[in-house]
Amino acid sequence: MMRPYHCFWLLFWAGQPHQSFLTPLSKRTSGFPEKEKVLVLSGNSRRDLHRSKRSWMWNQFFLLEEYTGTDYQYVGKLHSDQDKGDGSLKYILSGDGAGDLFIINENTGDIQATRRLDREEKPVYILRAQAINRRTGRPVEPESEFIIKIHDINDNEPMFTKDVYNASIPEMSDVGTFVVQVTATDADDPTYGNSAKVVYSILQGQPYFSVESETGIIRTALLNMDRENREQYQVVIQAKDMGGQMGGLSGTTTVNITLTDVNDNPPRFPQSTYQFRAPESTPPDSPVGRIKANDADVDENAEIEYSITEGDGYDMFGVTTDKDTQEGIITVKKALDFESKSLYILKVEATNTHVDPRFLYLGPFKDSATVRIQVEDVDEPPVFSRPAYIMEVKEDVPINSVIGAVTAQDPDAAKNPVKYSVDRHTDMDRVFNINSGNGSIFTSKPLDRETLLWHNITVIAAEINNPKQSSRVPVFIKVLDVNDNAPEFAMFYETFVCENAKAEQLIQTLSAVDKDDPYSGHQFSFSLAPEAASSSNFTLQDNRDNTAGIFTRRNRYNRHEMSTYFLPVIISDNDYPIQSSTETVTIRVCACDHRGKMLSCNAEALIHPTGLSTGALIAILLCIIILLVTVVLFAALRRQRKKEPLIISKEDIRDNIVSYNDEGGGEEDTQAFDIGTLRNPEAIDDNKLRRDIVPETLFIPRRTATRDNTDVRDFINQRLKENDTDPAAPPYDSLATYAYEGNGSVAESLSSLESVTTEGDQDYDYLSDWGPRFKKLADMYGAMDSDKDS
């Protein structure tokens, strides 16, 4: 017994990559909870290098699921050969569910499950066990791994993949025809017993269907199941585990089976004869009546095609199929006439459009019925002999000339008389009229092809006894051309000839138009009027292509002798009767350059197509007038501006800074300021007064002692020289601002602000000579001189 044991131990040891501290395990127990299962942990200290024997190699526990006991379920026991029973060792457990689902007694090593286990949730638990020294906390054995497998019990019933199955098969199918396959699954362990072995059976649906016990395939079990008798079937299938044995769990599902239609029923008319009535006034393509053949099938298998196979009205009536209602619609193909035929008999056939060859043995899939159509007499309106009339008339026919006639008659047997009239909505000008008795159309006004080529009128024919019975017909009247219009110029010709023109020089090409439209086309001839043919200064040449050219007859023309020539031209056509007209060409004599380009004319300028239009010339003239008015108004406003006096009130006499706010007129304006005073301050005109301000009294300005101010003169001369030699300076009189005052003024300052700082004595006696406005000022400064002298 020991030889095989030692051999097994050696194999186990060779498979270990490192030194193991597990002790041999005890023999394998049965694995059930009522027998004790012991997993022995063995080994020596890590320093011990000799091999340790193991008494048990089995490292699995088995545990049944769904434990129903009140106590914890016992799993097994861990034991180490290092355990002396003195309580120095402590067993610990780790891994799947350790401490929660599985607990261990740290003193004895007993393992227990704390709650009921379900194999379908987790079939295997892997845990690790170890023995450690309680005092030092160090392991005395290496960690050992073991497995707890959950044994299955039959606690799950088979479940179908669908709660309800829906399937369909054609009706009249053979026995054993596949319908559908149902599938049920069992969550129990298929490798342990028969808990997951499922068997199918049928609980409801016999004898129409059957099911295969192992595969769940449902097949037909009855022959010739007819959809028209029964369309829906409900089948209940059971799936049972444990191989169908007693005590097994089961589940059910419902299968709804529908029989689909096949064309196994021919169409059938519910009656053999149909009768309809149709008034003779029924227009073509109008329905007369409807017939229908019944078909027990549905959808495309019930589609029917109707046709007329026999009868005397084969060419008078037709039949079509209403796709929505599957009815046959009898229609009129041609106009009916009670007087010609009052009764028609037709044979109509109804045929399925989709025939299944498998069911041809049931008989022909068509049926026929007789249709009788009675034509009713009605009072019909008159009928014209033609659907439309076309007439022609020459435009020069006299009034009341007959151009044609229309004919209509009552189609009824009574043959009521007919009267004719023109619909005045189509002949508002009343150009035509009609004889109410015989339908002849005649003119009532002159015709003109050039005004209107076609006249489209409508003629009404009504019964005399019943005017409501009326009909209409269009009449198209074409007006034929007559040569009644003379040709004329295509445009108004006004041309010119140069004074230096040479003889035989073309100056204008003429063309003509004619309102008439001859059959052979227009052929115009041009010639000068007899009175101008011999004495004219110009000649005319007919080009024979409906154009003509005007040429000069002599060299040079003088516009001072004759500025305008009027050349009469005769234009004739080539039709019968010949029509002609005299047109005038205006020729002006103008001065031209050597290339013949017009420069000017004695008379008013010619207006060429390339010149400005009349509207453009008027617009330019208006703009010029507006601009001139604006300039005049601006100049008038400036002249009306008056200069304010220096002192507004005589009582308000004090030092003021007066702003003149006028610019002056420059050097040429001698009325306002003399620029010569600046150039020569001594050349002051004593008698010259300002003309822009009217003085109240005349006074003679006081001349003071002047000196030659060379500084100002040199400055002005320098600026004049710079402006004269500046090429960018404008070549016109302008106002130049010098911005320089100089060293002093001849008049010097009148301000009393500077009088105090003046070293020399001031003489203010001249203020008395300046008039009454300066009287107050003369008294003030004259008094100051008196005080100073005293």
C-alpha positions, 0 to 999 in steps of 0.5 A, a space after each residue: 500500500 505504501 509503494 503506490 502512495 510514495 509514487 503519487 507523492 513524488 509526481 505531485 512534488 515534481 509538479 510543484 515549482 517551489 517547496 511546498 509546506 502542505 502536509 499529505 491530505 487524508 483520504 477522500 470522503 464521500 463529499 456529502 454533508 453527513 460525512 466529515 470531510 477533512 483537508 489536512 495541511 502539512 509541512 515543516 518550517 521554511 528552514 526545514 529542507 527535507 520533504 514532508 509526506 502528504 496523506 491526502 491529495 484530494 482538494 475538492 468539496 461537493 455541496 448540494 444546492 437549495 439547502 433547506 435546513 435551519 442550521 448552517 450547512 456543513 462543508 468540511 474541515 481544514 487540519 494541519 499536522 502542525 496543530 498540537 491541539 494547544 490552540 496556538 494555530 489559527 485557521 483563516 479562509 479567503 477567496 470566493 465568498 469567504 467570510 460572507 458565504 463561507 465561514 471557518 472556525 479559526 480554532 477547529 478549521 470547520 467550514 460552513 455555508 451561511 445561506 442556501 446556494 444556487 448552482 445556476 447562479 454560481 456552480 464553483 467557488 475557489 477558496 484558499 486556506 492557511 494556518 498561522 501562528 496565533 502569537 506571531 501571526 506568521 503562517 506555519 503552512 503555505 496557502 493551499 487552494 481548494 474548490 467547492 462544487 455545487 451539486 445540481 438538483 432539478 429546481 428549474 422548469 423548462 422555459 420557452 424562448 418566446 411566450 407566444 409564437 406566430 406562424 402561417 402555412 398555406 391552406 390545403 397543405 399536405 400532411 407533415 408540412 413544416 409549420 414552426 419550431 419551438 425551443 425551450 431551455 432548462 437552467 439545470 446542469 445538463 451533465 448531471 442527471 436528467 434535470 435538463 433533458 426536455 421533451 415536447 408534447 402537444 396539449 391543444 391543437 389536435 388533430 390538426 397539428 403534431 409536434 416532435 418530442 425531441 426537436 419541438 418541430 410542429 407539423 400539419 396532421 390533417 389533410 386539406 385544411 381549408 382557409 375558407 372554413 377556418 383560418 386561425 388555430 391556437 396550439 399549446 405546446 408543453 416542454 417537460 424536463 426529467 425526460 418527461 418522467 413523472 415528477 419533472 418540471 414543465 413549461 408551456 407556450 402558445 402557437 398561433 397558426 394562420 392559414 394563408 390563402 391560395 387560389 382554390 375558388 373560382 369566381 362566380 356571378 350571383 345571377 346569370 342576367 343583368 339589365 341596364 338602361 342608358 339614355 341615347 345622350 350618354 357620352 362615350 366613356 360614361 358608365 352604364 352599370 356595374 356587375 360583380 362576380 364573387 370569389 371566396 379567396 382574398 388579395 391577389 387570388 381574388 383579382 378578377 378580369 372582366 371581358 365581353 366575349 359575345 353580343 351585338 354590342 361588342 363594338 358599342 360597349 366596353 368593360 373595365 375592372 375596378 381594382 378596389 371593388 373587383 367590379 366590372 364597369 360597363 361603359 359606352 364606347 360610341 355614341 348611342 342612337 335610339 332611332 338606330 338601335 334600342 337594345 343590346 345584348 352582351 355576354 360578359 366573362 369574369 376570370 381570375 388573373 392568378 391561377 394556381 395550376 395545382 387546383 385546376 382539377 377543381 374546374 375552370 376559374 372563370 364564369 360568365 353572365 348575360 348583360 341586356 342594355 336598353 337604349 332610351 330615347 331623349 330629345 337631342 340638340 341639333 347636330 352640325 354636319 361638321 365638327 368645325 368650319 373653315 371659310 375664306 373671304 377676300 378683304 375687299 368684298 362688299 358688305 352683305 356678301 355671303 362667304 359660306 354656310 353651316 348646316 345642322 338638323 335635329 337627329 330625333 324622329 320628329 325632325 324639328 326645324 332649326 334656327 341659326 345665330 352667331 354667338 356675339 361674345 365671339 363677334 363683338 364688333 358684329 363683323 358677320 351675320 347669319 341667316 337664321 333659316 338656312 345658316 348662310 354667313 355674310 359680312 356686315 362690315 368691311 374687312 381689312 386683312 392688315 387689321 385682323 387676319 383670322 375671325 373665329 366665331 361660334 354659330 349656335 343651332 337651336 330647335 325652334 320648338 325647344 330653344 334649350 336644345 342647342 349646339 355650337 360649332 366653331 367657324 374659322 374665317 380667313 381674310 385673304 389679301 388684296 393689294 390695297 396698300 401702297 408701299 412706303 419708306 421703312 423709316 423717316 429718312 433725313 440725311 446730309 451731304 458734305 460740301 466737299 462731296 464728289 459726284 456719284 457719291 452714295 449718301 443714303 440707302 432707302 428701303 420700303 415696306 408694304 402692309 400687303 402680303 402678296 403670294 409671290 412676295 414684295 417687289 418694289 421699284 424706286 424712282 424720282 418724281 418727274 418734277 425732280 428727275 431733271 433738275 435735282 442735284 441728286 440721282 436715285 438708283 434702283 437696286 432691284 432688291 427692294 432697296 435704292 441708293 441716293 447719289 450726288 450728281 455734281 461736285 461740291 455743295 454750298 450750304 450758304 446757297 442751299 442748306 436743305 434739299 427735299 427729294 421726292 421719291 416714288 415707290 411702286 409695288 408689282 401686284 395688281 392693282 399697282 399701288 404707289 406712293 411718294 415719299 420725301 427724303 430730307 438732305 442737309 448740306 453740312 461742313 465735313 472734314 477730309 474724312 467725310 465726318 460731319 462738323 456742322 450744318 447751317 440748319 439745326 443739328 441733325 439728330 443721329 441715333 448715336 446722339 443724345 435723346 431729347 429727354 437727356 438734353 432737357 435734363 442737362 438744360 434743367 441742371 444748368 438752370 438750377 445751377 445758375 439760379 443757385 449762384 445768383 441767389 448766393 451772390 444776392 444774399 452776400 450783397 444784402 449782408 450789412 456791417 454792424 457798427 463798432 459801437 452799438 450804443 453811444 452810452 456804452 463807451 469802453 474798450 472793446 475787442 471788435 471782430 469785423 468778420 469780413 475778409 475783404 475782396 483782395 487786391 482788386 477790391 479798391 472799394 474796401 481796402 487799399 493794399 498800397 497802404 501796406 506797401 507804402 504807409 506814407 502814400 495815404 489818400 487823405 480824401 479817400 473814404 470807404 464805400 461799403 459803410 456810409 459815414 454819418 458825417 464827413 471828417 478829415 482823418 488826422 495825418 500823423 508823422 510817418 516813417 519809412 517802415 522798411 521791415 514791413 516793406 521787405 516782408 511783403 516784397 519777400 512774400 510777393 517774390 515767393 508767390 510769383 516764383 512758386 510753380 504750385 501757386 494758382 494762376 489767379 488772384 487769391 487772398 494770401 495771409 501773411 500772418 505778420 504784424 510788423 514792428 508797429 503801425 503808423 496809427 499806432 495803438 488806440 488802446 488805453 491799456 498800453 498808454 500807461 506803459 508808453 514813455 512819450 507823451 500822447 496827444 489826443 487832440 485829434 480825437 475831437 476831429 473824428 466826429 461826435 462818436 469819439 467826442 466822449 473819448 476825446 473829453 476823457 483823454 483831453 481831461 487827462 492831458 489837462 490834469 497832467 499839465 497842471 
